[in-house]
């Protein structure tokens, strides 16, 4: 980008956000978060009005002290006036302290409510939503964007009300004392308003672009740090650094545009302020000669004119906060308005598994008009049976688990639990039927015990039984801190096999009715695989088991094996039956065991 292009003001692309319907809707939605604290807001407005009245008192004291005492060459009798002056200063100090503390409290409480609403909203989104939205971007919405709104509540439109009241009080005082001087002082206002409007127009797009670039940096940084081992393994540090530099350059370009707007605006305001002061002195010179104006009144007006321009400068500074906050609010409300979720019908029924799970002509695609991952699949998983699914990568095996857990809804057909469609069941109870163990186990930061219980009530006897059943008791006994051992971020202090055993312990503690295994033994050593197979054998007599496997040796004893290819169920039967048929499954068996040989 050429240097002068950064400073170029794009008049034709400026968005008038203050008058736009979107900005107005966002503003009133933000105000809604202040409603629970209306009592505090009323007190705050009273304090702001009191602070505005106190703004003019120093000038009133200056006027009286000079004209009534100093003009006569004596301070005799001025003691009460001086004492009252310091008394009002102390009162103004207390009012301002209380005002800022209360303003900060209201802002923080409103942001607490918004942050909790965002987090709760994210907890209800579908799996598809998180596949389409990077984690870094969502973190920016909950943390950075909410913080921007907090700054607006603390020093934004609520504080603007205080500035407006101060301006009103100063204008009333000026006109009550001398209309001519007030007219001179305020005559420069049109120029100031024009400068402010130009500044507002120039800065608007830059503020929004700056926030967007900042979110992109956070998302990229989160992704690179999460995958740092892969970056280093493939010698991609230079490429990542170059890409990160590009994102920073774009952020810098947007930020420089805002700096340029401020660099022009504030000197203009200072020039207008100085011009106003010069006009006051020039006008007052004639009035002083004719005796129509006193020196005390002139000095009081000069003092008050400085106070008059201070709120205007602060309004301009708060415009930055308002612009940033409005850009953040648009993104936050866009997220809150997202309805990408698995809905539960109002009359949802209890989820009970006593007989069977039935797939009836099920078809599914992850994207509208996309490739169908599952096509016209029908099958039955009877209670107490062990069903395994095999097939090449991309055959649609894992998708069946996503559909069973209702992470996604089927596009065609239906899945029934004891004759009831999954969509008719209570979502929490439905998912409570399943115990899921994946190939890539997610471990939370915290202790071993925390990761097994997952916030559920602790039953010491049951926990001990689970450790024995999951073959995890030996490992726990070897650890100095036992179940209190910290596992590190994402369980980095545990081996892959230990994480798998921990996942089984977590699942068993939940006491599910159906065990779902998705490549649970794909990435572990033979010893741990043997342990897991022992665990499965121990619990299979009381659990219905639905297994997705690449290692065909682990599913030889399954009651039924489903063979999938390109989303279709092409074969089913026991291991011996399918091998005898010399079909697709038999080919998979030969390829795998020949490869092992």
CORUR-V483856 format. One record per residue. N is the residue number from 1. PHI is phi in degrees with one decimal (* if undefined). PSI is psi as a letter, one per 40 degrees, with the letter a starting at -180 (999 if undefined). Layout:
N;PHI;PSI, N;PHI;PSI
This chain:
1;*;h, 2;-71.9;i, 3;-55.6;d, 4;-72.4;e, 5;-69.4;d, 6;-63.8;d, 7;-89.0;e, 8;-69.7;h, 9;-94.1;h, 10;-84.9;g, 11;-56.1;d, 12;-72.2;e, 13;-109.6;e, 14;-75.3;h, 15;-100.7;h, 16;-85.5;g, 17;-68.8;d, 18;-64.2;d, 19;-96.2;e, 20;-77.6;i, 21;-57.8;d, 22;-63.0;d, 23;-64.4;d, 24;-65.6;d, 25;-62.6;d, 26;-62.1;d, 27;-61.0;d, 28;-71.0;d, 29;-68.2;d, 30;-66.3;d, 31;-60.1;d, 32;-59.5;d, 33;-74.5;e, 34;-92.6;e, 35;-57.5;d, 36;-62.6;e, 37;-117.5;f, 38;-63.1;d, 39;-62.1;d, 40;-65.3;d, 41;-66.5;d, 42;-63.5;d, 43;-60.6;d, 44;-63.4;d, 45;-65.1;d, 46;-62.7;d, 47;-64.5;d, 48;-65.8;d, 49;-64.5;d, 50;-64.3;d, 51;-63.1;d, 52;-65.6;d, 53;-64.4;d, 54;-70.8;e, 55;-60.8;d, 56;-90.7;e, 57;-65.0;d, 58;-57.2;d, 59;-68.1;d, 60;-64.3;d, 61;-65.3;d, 62;-60.9;d, 63;-58.5;d, 64;-69.5;d, 65;-65.4;d, 66;-74.0;d, 67;-72.4;d, 68;-94.7;e, 69;-129.0;c, 70;-64.2;d, 71;-64.5;d, 72;-93.4;e, 73;79.6;e, 74;-148.7;i, 75;-104.8;e, 76;-60.8;h, 77;81.2;e, 78;-90.3;e, 79;-56.0;d, 80;-58.1;d, 81;-66.0;d, 82;-66.1;d, 83;-62.6;d, 84;-64.0;d, 85;-60.3;d, 86;-68.1;d, 87;-63.5;d, 88;-66.5;d, 89;-62.8;d, 90;-64.4;d, 91;-64.4;d, 92;-62.3;d, 93;-61.4;d, 94;-64.7;d, 95;-61.8;d, 96;-68.1;d, 97;-61.7;d, 98;-62.1;d, 99;-61.4;d, 100;-70.7;d, 101;-65.1;d, 102;-66.3;d, 103;-63.1;d, 104;-63.5;d, 105;-65.5;d, 106;-60.9;d, 107;-62.1;d, 108;-65.5;d, 109;-65.6;d, 110;-63.2;d, 111;-71.7;d, 112;-60.6;d, 113;-62.2;d, 114;-68.1;d, 115;-63.0;d, 116;-67.0;d, 117;-63.8;d, 118;-62.9;d, 119;-64.2;d, 120;-61.6;d, 121;-62.4;d, 122;-64.9;d, 123;-63.3;d, 124;-98.5;e, 125;-74.8;i, 126;-78.7;i, 127;-60.0;d, 128;-60.2;d, 129;-60.2;d, 130;-73.9;d, 131;-71.5;d, 132;-94.4;e, 133;-123.3;h, 134;-60.2;i, 135;-60.7;d, 136;-59.5;d, 137;-66.9;d, 138;-66.5;d, 139;-63.7;d, 140;-62.1;d, 141;-63.9;d, 142;-77.3;d, 143;-104.6;c, 144;-67.4;d, 145;-65.6;d, 146;-66.7;d, 147;-63.6;d, 148;-61.6;d, 149;-67.7;d, 150;-62.1;d, 151;-64.1;d, 152;-67.6;d, 153;-64.8;d, 154;-77.6;d, 155;-137.9;f, 156;-105.6;b, 157;-71.1;d, 158;-68.2;d, 159;-67.8;d, 160;-61.6;d, 161;-59.7;d, 162;-62.5;d, 163;-64.3;d, 164;-63.6;d, 165;-65.1;d, 166;-63.0;d, 167;-60.7;d, 168;-63.3;d, 169;-62.4;d, 170;-65.6;d, 171;-64.5;d, 172;-61.9;d, 173;-63.1;d, 174;-61.0;d, 175;-69.7;d, 176;-72.2;d, 177;-91.9;d, 178;-162.0;h, 179;-63.4;d, 180;-65.7;d, 181;-63.8;d, 182;-63.0;d, 183;-64.2;d, 184;-64.7;d, 185;-64.2;d, 186;-92.2;e, 187;-65.8;d, 188;-84.5;e, 189;-57.9;d, 190;-55.2;d, 191;-66.0;d, 192;-66.7;d, 193;-65.1;d, 194;-63.5;d, 195;-61.8;d, 196;-66.0;d, 197;-65.0;d, 198;-63.0;d, 199;-60.3;d, 200;-60.4;d, 201;-65.2;d, 202;-70.0;d, 203;-84.9;d, 204;-55.7;d, 205;-62.4;d, 206;-62.5;d, 207;-62.9;d, 208;-64.9;d, 209;-65.4;d, 210;-59.6;d, 211;-65.5;d, 212;-64.3;d, 213;-65.5;d, 214;-64.7;d, 215;-63.4;d, 216;-64.3;d, 217;-63.0;d, 218;-63.4;d, 219;-62.7;d, 220;-66.2;d, 221;-63.3;d, 222;-61.8;d, 223;-66.6;d, 224;-67.7;d, 225;-68.0;d, 226;-66.0;d, 227;-105.8;f, 228;-61.3;d, 229;-61.3;d, 230;-69.4;d, 231;-60.0;d, 232;-70.4;d, 233;-61.6;d, 234;-97.3;e, 235;54.7;f, 236;-104.7;e, 237;-59.0;d, 238;-65.0;d, 239;-63.5;d, 240;-64.2;d, 241;-63.8;d, 242;-66.0;d, 243;-64.5;d, 244;-65.6;d, 245;-64.0;d, 246;-62.5;d, 247;-63.5;d, 248;-67.3;d, 249;-64.7;d, 250;-66.4;d, 251;-64.2;d, 252;-61.8;d, 253;-60.7;d, 254;-66.4;d, 255;-69.4;d, 256;-64.1;d, 257;-62.7;d, 258;-68.2;d, 259;-62.3;d, 260;-63.4;d, 261;-61.6;d, 262;-69.7;d, 263;-61.7;d, 264;-86.9;d, 265;-68.2;d, 266;-66.1;d, 267;-60.7;d, 268;-64.0;d, 269;-63.3;d, 270;-64.0;d, 271;-64.4;d, 272;-64.6;d, 273;-61.8;d, 274;-65.4;d, 275;-63.9;d, 276;-64.2;d, 277;-62.5;d, 278;-64.4;d, 279;-65.3;d, 280;-62.1;d, 281;-65.1;d, 282;-63.8;d, 283;-66.4;d, 284;-65.9;d, 285;-57.9;d, 286;-68.4;d, 287;-69.6;d, 288;-66.0;d, 289;-64.5;d, 290;-88.1;e, 291;78.9;e, 292;-84.9;e, 293;-146.1;i, 294;-98.0;i, 295;-65.0;d, 296;-62.5;d, 297;-66.5;d, 298;-62.4;d, 299;-63.7;d, 300;-65.3;d, 301;-66.4;d, 302;-61.9;d, 303;-61.0;d, 304;-73.4;d, 305;-65.8;d, 306;-62.8;d, 307;-67.5;d, 308;-66.1;d, 309;-81.2;e, 310;-62.2;d, 311;-60.2;d, 312;-66.3;d, 313;-63.3;d, 314;-66.5;d, 315;-61.8;d, 316;-65.4;d, 317;-66.0;d, 318;-72.0;e, 319;-61.1;d, 320;-57.8;d, 321;-61.6;d, 322;-64.7;d, 323;-62.0;d, 324;-61.4;d, 325;-67.3;d, 326;-67.1;d, 327;-64.1;d, 328;-65.9;d, 329;-64.8;d, 330;-60.2;d, 331;-70.1;d, 332;-63.2;d, 333;-71.1;d, 334;-63.9;d, 335;-69.4;d, 336;-65.6;d, 337;-82.3;e, 338;-66.9;h, 339;-116.4;f, 340;-78.9;g, 341;-147.1;i, 342;-89.9;h, 343;-80.3;i, 344;-110.7;h, 345;-68.9;i, 346;-57.5;d, 347;-99.5;f, 348;-61.3;i, 349;-102.0;i, 350;-61.1;i, 351;-95.2;h, 352;-130.0;h, 353;-115.1;h, 354;-123.2;d, 355;-127.0;c, 356;-159.4;i, 357;-113.3;h, 358;-126.1;h, 359;-95.2;h, 360;-120.6;h, 361;50.0;f, 362;-83.0;h, 363;-130.8;i, 364;-157.1;i, 365;-134.6;h, 366;-70.6;d, 367;-120.2;i, 368;-58.9;h, 369;63.0;e, 370;-87.8;a, 371;-66.1;h, 372;-75.7;h, 373;-78.9;d, 374;-123.5;h, 375;-129.7;h, 376;46.7;f, 377;-90.7;h, 378;-132.1;i, 379;-178.7;i, 380;-129.8;h, 381;-114.7;h, 382;-81.3;i, 383;-60.9;h, 384;84.8;e, 385;-89.4;i, 386;-112.1;h, 387;-112.8;h, 388;-120.4;i, 389;-123.0;h, 390;-130.8;i, 391;156.2;i, 392;-66.5;i, 393;-58.3;h, 394;89.2;e, 395;-76.3;e, 396;105.7;e, 397;-66.5;d, 398;-64.2;d, 399;-60.9;d, 400;-61.7;d, 401;-67.5;d, 402;-59.3;d, 403;-74.2;d, 404;-62.6;d, 405;-80.5;e, 406;59.1;f, 407;-71.9;d, 408;-135.2;i, 409;-103.1;i, 410;-64.0;i, 411;-83.7;d, 412;-138.4;i, 413;76.0;a, 414;-159.8;i, 415;-117.4;h, 416;-114.4;h, 417;-115.5;h, 418;51.8;f, 419;85.9;e, 420;-108.3;h, 421;-61.5;h, 422;-52.6;d, 423;-71.2;e, 424;-96.4;e, 425;-102.2;i, 426;-66.5;h, 427;-62.5;d, 428;-62.8;d, 429;-69.3;d, 430;-60.3;d, 431;-68.4;d, 432;-68.8;e, 433;-71.3;d, 434;-105.5;i, 435;-115.3;h, 436;-106.6;h, 437;-126.4;h, 438;-99.6;i, 439;-66.0;d, 440;-103.5;g, 441;-81.4;h, 442;-93.9;h, 443;-116.1;h, 444;-83.2;i, 445;-62.6;i, 446;135.2;a, 447;-93.2;i, 448;-58.6;d, 449;-63.0;d, 450;-58.5;d, 451;-75.5;d, 452;-83.2;d, 453;-74.9;d, 454;50.9;f, 455;82.4;e, 456;-80.5;i, 457;-57.2;i, 458;-84.8;h, 459;-120.7;h, 460;-59.1;d, 461;-64.5;d, 462;-65.0;d, 463;-62.9;d, 464;-63.4;d, 465;-65.5;d, 466;-65.6;d, 467;-61.5;d, 468;-69.1;d, 469;-64.4;d, 470;-87.5;e, 471;61.6;f, 472;-97.6;e, 473;-67.4;d, 474;-63.9;d, 475;-64.4;d, 476;-62.3;d, 477;-65.5;d, 478;-77.0;d, 479;-80.1;h, 480;-58.7;d, 481;-99.1;e, 482;58.0;b, 483;-67.7;e, 484;-82.5;e, 485;-61.5;h, 486;-79.8;h, 487;-92.7;e, 488;82.1;i, 489;-65.2;h, 490;57.5;f, 491;69.5;f, 492;-66.6;e, 493;-84.5;e, 494;-108.2;i, 495;-77.0;i, 496;-61.6;d, 497;-66.3;d, 498;-65.2;d, 499;-65.2;d, 500;-65.4;d, 501;-63.6;d, 502;-62.9;d, 503;-63.6;d, 504;-67.5;d, 505;-63.0;d, 506;-59.8;d, 507;-66.5;d, 508;-67.9;d, 509;-65.0;d, 510;-73.9;d, 511;55.8;g, 512;-77.7;i, 513;-93.4;d, 514;-131.3;h, 515;-99.3;h, 516;-109.1;h, 517;-117.5;h, 518;-113.9;g, 519;54.1;f, 520;-66.9;e, 521;-116.4;f, 522;-75.4;d, 523;-118.3;f, 524;-126.3;i, 525;-75.5;i, 526;-64.8;d, 527;-64.0;d, 528;-67.7;d, 529;-61.0;d, 530;-63.7;d, 531;-61.9;d, 532;-65.5;d, 533;-62.5;d, 534;-64.7;d, 535;-60.0;d, 536;-62.6;d, 537;-62.9;d, 538;-66.6;d, 539;-101.3;e, 540;-67.0;d, 541;-68.2;d, 542;-118.7;e, 543;-118.5;i, 544;-78.2;h, 545;-119.0;h, 546;-123.4;h, 547;-116.4;h, 548;-108.7;h, 549;-141.4;i, 550;-99.1;d, 551;-79.8;h, 552;-67.8;e, 553;-66.2;d, 554;-83.2;e, 555;-121.4;e, 556;-59.4;d, 557;-91.5;e, 558;-64.4;i, 559;-67.3;d, 560;-152.4;h, 561;-117.4;h, 562;-100.9;h, 563;-108.9;h, 564;-113.1;i, 565;-149.4;h, 566;54.7;f, 567;84.5;e, 568;-108.6;i, 569;-87.4;h, 570;-102.9;d, 571;-147.5;i, 572;-155.5;i, 573;153.5;a, 574;-79.0;i, 575;-57.9;d, 576;-64.0;d, 577;-62.6;d, 578;-69.5;d, 579;-65.2;d, 580;-67.0;d, 581;-73.8;e, 582;55.0;f, 583;-103.1;a, 584;-63.1;d, 585;-65.0;d, 586;-60.3;d, 587;-65.4;d, 588;-62.2;d, 589;-62.5;d, 590;-63.1;d, 591;-61.9;d, 592;-72.1;d, 593;-75.6;d, 594;-68.2;d, 595;-65.6;d, 596;-74.1;d, 597;-70.2;999
